[in-house]
Amino acid sequence: MEHRHVEDEMMTAKEEVLKKLVQAVVDGNLELAEEAAREAVNAGVEPYKAIIDGLSKGMEIVGEKYDAKEFFLPELLLAGDAMYAGLNVLLPLLPKREAGEKGTVILGVVEGDIHDIGKNIVKAMLTASGYKVIDLGKDVPVDEFIKRAKEERAQVIAMSTLMTPTLLSIQTVEEKLKAEGLKGKVKTIIGGGSVSDSWRERAGSDAYGKDAMEAVSKVKLLIESVKAAALQLKDSEEQKPKKEKGT
Amino acid sequence: MSSEIEVVFQPYGKRTLIPSGTTIIDAAKKLGIDISSLCGGRGTCGKCKVKVQSGIEGLNPLTEQELNHLSKDEIETNFRLACQARVTLPSIVLVPEISRIGKQRLQTEGIEVPVELKPLVKKYFLKLPKPTLHDARSDEDRILDALKDEHGRSGFFDFDVARSLPIVLRESDWAVTTVMWGDKIIAIEPGDTTDRCFGFAVDIGTTKLAGFLVDLNKGSVVNVVARTNPQIPFGEDVMSRIAFAITGGWNALSELQKAVVSGINEMIEECCKKGGLKYEEIYELCFAGNTCMQLLFLGLWPRHVAFSPYPPVLRRGVDTDASKLGLRSHINANAHFLPVIGGFVGADSVADIMAVKMLESNETIMDIDIGTNTEIAIGNKELVMIDSCASGPAFEGMEIKFGMRAATGAIEKISIDSKTLEINYRTIDDKAPVGICGSGLIDILAELLKSGIIDVKGTFVKEMTKQTNRLRQGPDGWEFVLAWKNETSTNTDIAITQADIRELQKAKAAMHTGCEILMKRINVTEKDIDKLYIAGAFGNYIDPENARTIGIYPEISIEKIHFVGNTAGTGARMCLASKDMREYAEEISKKVKYFELAADPDFQTEYINSIYLPHVNLNKYPITKGLLQRLGSLRL
């Protein structure tokens, strides 16, 4: 009985600290997030669990509140900052292979545009959801997206722009992806002030996210489809030699 | 004689105490009542007519300006110009609808700034001696010599003018008028036409064109017209139009160019008809507009101004043949486009700075030209800096559920009773409401904040449903009803939604960020700003106090805030009337320092801080903070 009681206490202590992590993110409280992350480590919470059930859970709640129009940009960005403060403590403790396992996203504001607030919010939400995000910043040259996607073996390129003419830079990336035979192997998602679903169709991008929350759910689908396609390709390639023999 | 006198303004029922001898317009300003005035109180525009219902015997006699602007009937019914009449007895003043700002909706006029008349176009009447065997000078020399002898002018002929010269001279029996643009002779007209010399100034706005027919002999405006910019179908904002041009190539660019020219030609025709003149009597045209409008009007390849770092193609003022651009004017007329400053600050900003005389000022001036792109200039004669922010079209009613342009039936003024939370509004043309326009949107945001229905983050305070049924969950989430469907002409409740408020917050945050960061970079604070000028078509209709309460601009005391109207048009007229002003425009375009806002390291932080109403740091807004505390509606 005594033994059981201690376990219960430990359980509640761990739950308490997770709750604190969630709350720190929802409140956008940087100091609290950092403090809670350290407490989590001291309480013996797995870093991965602290991220998923603490920080990410918090961002998820923030996202829901944003969707419900209860929260707005300041809350989103503050929550993101709090999440990063927690991540700074937890990420170094994570076993290497776990980082980026869920998928890798190349993110940037396209060539010709320097408005990056939206992109920064998407970055926070994607990071919170456990993706490895390679942030190329703003005014990113067309070739840079492709080069980094290859280097990082990324599944998704996410591009944003506020302005209308720079939508053309998205189109250029799509054309280059096609020219390099990468279309389908790397999927694209676009968003930003001037972007719309009809523009996605025109540019030939794979998805459009109207806000950071939608971007996350669509990136999830894109990564799944890229992984599935890669598996299929592998299967069919294994079958190919047989067919060739037959002819 | 330092006694204070009470003046009541109807139909507002607002009263104030003022020192004896104060003008009616100054008394109105003190109360924040908008009375139309374009001339800055000099009595020259005649826009500020008011009816004095009591206390007329205490007023000064009618001034010369009033006699010019008031009809006999008006004088008999106690109308005065608010800028001319000074009060010495307790008075009641009625501001008629026509004098309330908000009647003329396509605002075209801006302040008038007197300039010394020095047009580039000049006419000289010459009576020439007929050629004889003893005097067989060429027709050309005969004119050039006479010009020199009689008017001290030397010049040269535009070659095309020389072609028909012999016929004109002989048919007019050697009495001709020489039309010069600078030193170039651009026309020889039969007889004496010196009293007919006109120019046309245009403000090419993204959504609106304003045209001014100017008598170049007097420097006065003959008449004014406005049109919506015919480029709108190609894209609402400049960026969409540039996208249209660069995806469609030169043909698309030419389509855009022709569209705006056709609009300008319509205005020229209308002005000429009204003024009783032929378009051939227009010898020069001056244009102001943002850099994108410059490119799309002159037909310059516009791609690169849309891509960081946004360089313009030509900074300098441009002179080109009006006929080449397809403009309806004299065949040899010159078209002058004022210089620009950068990709996002164009000739309209140069004109603004010129009109408010910022580069000559000892006082520190802040000028905000509100539009889809908002330009903010701060400075004095030592230094002027300018930046531009993408404030977006939310305050023009775009992206707002019941938003609309300022047209009949638009709610343009709105207030919430702090006790009952009931609503009072005024619509354009007093028609049943259809939607809400920009000035109304600013009002409602301020009123919701002041009545505690939204918090400083702009979020509806749900507990307020206990106090008002106007706050409710609608089809698009939380909303506040402005007009019930039995009041509207659309048979639906008109409401402002939480999503609308978010759009407005983004727009106002962009403008505030533009002000705040520029103030930091030029190293001034709110207290250092001596004057805040609000320019732009939309500016004149807004309530300056409400705009400040929601934090569109920093907390600057109301008496320092002035509306200057369409100063882009003013600047274009100044340059048309004076070649010195054109040189000055060139100086402005070189001296004013452009500042790239979006590249500033503080941009994101400041933008996010400015999303709050009025600002995350309430101590920057002591007046608003005090007001909210007093009303008990400060919701953090």
Interface residues (C-beta under 8 A of the other chain):
Chain A: A68 K69 E70 F71 F72 L73 P74 E75 L77 E111 G112 D113 I114 H115 D116 I117 N120 D139 L162 M163 T164 P165 T166 L167 L168 G193 S194
Chain B: G235 D237 M239 S240 I242 A243 I246 T247 R303 A306 F307 S308 A390 G392 K457 G458 T459 G477 W478 Q498 A499 R502 Q505 K506 A598 A599 Q604 Y607 I608 N609 I611 Y612 V616
